[in-house]
Amino acid sequence: MSSNYEWLPVVQIESLVCKTPIISSNCKTGPKEIINLNNKNYNIENKVIIWDCWILYPVWDLDKLVESMLISYKNENNINKLFIKNSNEKIKEFDIKNIIKLREKIINE
């Protein structure tokens, strides 16, 4: 996925369900929010970063996009296996039961 802006990155959530690696531009909103990188102190500008099930690259940096695809393609250190393991955990956050609990919590506050 290559975007300047994202809201809820549905395609990435679908990728979690399919247990495929997610390669995404590191746009200001969207991917970082569901990855929870916003709460971390990472300087990820101009870098490729691997996090949970994601490979993030700088927006509009085609060289870094290619680098990101090669990371997944070469599967060094069994990184795709790690992505599958992490996606199994991450997708639980989007389970309907958890979403209902979060909404009820918001309504009851």
Residue pairs with C-beta under 8 A, 6 or more apart in sequence:
1 9
1 11
1 12
1 22
1 23
1 24
1 25
2 24
2 25
2 59
2 60
2 65
3 24
3 25
3 27
3 30
3 59
4 25
4 27
4 59
4 60
5 27
5 28
5 29
5 30
6 27
6 29
6 30
6 31
7 29
7 30
8 30
8 34
9 24
9 30
9 31
9 34
12 22
12 24
12 30
12 31
12 34
12 54
13 34
13 91
13 94
15 21
15 22
15 53
15 87
16 22
16 53
16 87
16 90
16 91
16 94
17 87
17 91
19 83
19 84
19 87
19 88
20 83
21 53
21 54
21 55
21 72
21 79
21 80
21 83
22 31
22 53
22 54
22 55
22 83
23 54
23 55
23 57
23 65
23 68
23 69
23 72
24 30
24 31
24 54
24 55
24 56
24 57
25 31
25 56
25 57
25 58
25 59
25 60
25 65
26 32
26 44
26 45
26 49
26 56
26 57
26 58
26 59
27 59
31 54
31 56
32 38
32 56
34 90
34 93
35 51
35 52
35 54
35 56
37 44
37 49
37 51
37 56
42 49
44 56
45 58
46 58
46 61
46 64
47 58
47 64
48 55
48 56
48 57
48 64
48 67
48 68
48 71
49 55
49 56
50 56
50 71
50 79
52 83
52 86
52 87
52 90
53 83
53 86
53 87
53 90
55 68
55 71
55 72
56 68
57 64
57 65
57 67
57 68
58 64
71 79
72 79
72 80
72 83
75 81
92 98
